Amino acid sequence: MIKAKYQSVLDLGENLNIQNGDVKEEGGQLKVWGTANTPYEKNLLWDEIKKVGGENPTDIMADIKVADESVFHRHTVAGGESLSKIAKHYYKDPMKYKAIFEANKNILSNPDVIHPGQELVIPNL
């Protein structure tokens, strides 16, 4: 019953390829755990949990660890993207493109020139 309620969270975990993940229903509570690749992916899971169960759900206990806390996320550039568009997606602020540029100076020489397929570090702010 509870597992069905949180199916979208479990599906997201699969899509994100959460490592060492497991799910148990115990005493009217759903217990989930696993390791997300980055803090961004962990946040996505928590956002989905809150979307389904409310701000402080009591029918789910989640223990989500993070494999790589040195970055917020790693983003592969798609066609038509810009650093400001990427910054808006991750930080809700297009002007934070400068932080992404600074974190990727090893592969970028101009903030206005990025190419599809490049893997960019999205830094923790």
LOLOSE-8295 format. One record per residue (C-alpha): z, y, x. Coordinates in steps of 0.5 Angstrom, whole numbers, padded with zeros to 4 digits, always signed. Layout:
// residues N
ZYX...
***
This chain:
// residues 125
+0000+0000+0000+0002+0005+0005-0003+0002+0010-0009+0004+0005-0006+0011+0004-0007+0012+0012-0013+0009+0012-0017+0015+0015-0012+0016+0020-0013+0008+0022-0020+0009+0022-0020+0016+0026-0016+0012+0031-0021+0007+0032-0027+0012+0032-0023+0015+0038-0022+0009+0042-0014+0009+0042-0012+0004+0047-0006-0001+0046-0006+0001+0039-0002-0003+0033+0000-0002+0026+0006-0005+0022+0009-0004+0015+0016-0005+0016+0021-0003+0010+0017+0002+0007+0014+0005+0013+0008+0005+0017+0009+0005+0024+0003+0006+0029+0003+0007+0036-0002+0007+0042-0005+0012+0047-0010+0017+0046-0015+0020+0052-0013+0027+0051-0008+0032+0048-0014+0034+0044-0015+0027+0041-0007+0026+0040-0007+0033+0036-0013+0030+0032-0009+0024+0030-0003+0028+0028-0007+0033+0024-0010+0027+0020-0003+0024+0019-0001+0031+0016-0007+0032+0012-0005+0025+0008+0002+0025+0008+0004+0033+0008+0007+0037+0014+0013+0032+0015+0011+0025+0012+0017+0020+0012+0013+0014+0010+0010+0014+0017+0012+0014+0024+0007+0015+0030+0008+0014+0037+0002+0017+0040+0002+0017+0048-0003+0021+0052-0007+0018+0058-0010+0024+0061-0005+0030+0060-0008+0034+0066-0014+0037+0061-0014+0039+0054-0020+0035+0053-0027+0033+0056-0033+0035+0052-0040+0033+0053-0045+0039+0052-0050+0038+0046-0056+0042+0045-0055+0049+0042-0048+0050+0045-0045+0055+0049-0038+0056+0052-0036+0061+0047-0038+0056+0041-0034+0050+0045-0028+0055+0046-0028+0057+0038-0028+0049+0037-0022+0047+0041-0018+0054+0041-0020+0057+0035-0022+0063+0039-0029+0064+0042-0027+0069+0047-0023+0064+0051-0030+0061+0054-0027+0065+0060-0022+0059+0061-0027+0054+0060-0032+0057+0065-0026+0058+0070-0024+0050+0070-0031+0048+0071-0034+0053+0077-0035+0047+0081-0041+0045+0076-0042+0052+0073-0045+0058+0076-0046+0062+0070-0042+0062+0064-0049+0063+0060-0052+0057+0063-0050+0050+0061-0054+0044+0060-0054+0038+0055-0050+0032+0058-0046+0036+0062-0038+0034+0062-0034+0040+0061-0026+0040+0063-0023+0044+0057-0016+0046+0060-0009+0046+0057-0008+0053+0055
***
